[in-house]
Amino acid sequence: MYICSMYSSELIKGTLKTIVLKLLADHPKMYGYEITQRVKELTNDKIQLTEGALYPTLHALEAKGILTTEVVNVGNRIR
């Protein structure tokens, strides 16, 4: 789900991969939470991505070989 009062959800859905890839091109290592917060910040709260929208996109990009993920232990958490 996308929370956006200014843009249609179809527009956001159609450009989400591009948005994510641009962020990762600028910052190669980002957690999902960081991506959602950065999108929110860059759009002045106009676009708020939920985990339900972001993570399927990240998994699809990974499945296509466009990006890779890395598992890191941070304290007692796996990220």
Residue pairs with C-beta under 8 A, 6 or more apart in sequence:
1 9
1 50
1 52
1 53
2 9
2 12
2 13
2 16
2 47
2 48
2 49
2 50
2 53
3 47
3 48
3 50
4 12
4 46
4 47
4 48
5 46
6 46
7 46
7 47
12 47
12 53
13 53
16 49
16 53
16 54
16 57
17 57
17 60
17 61
19 39
20 35
20 54
20 57
20 58
20 61
21 61
21 66
21 67
23 30
23 35
23 38
23 39
24 30
24 35
24 67
27 34
27 38
29 70
30 38
31 79
32 51
32 54
32 55
32 58
35 49
35 54
36 48
36 49
36 50
36 51
36 54
39 47
39 48
39 49
40 47
40 48
40 49
58 67
58 69
61 67
62 68
62 69
71 78
71 79
72 78
72 79
73 79
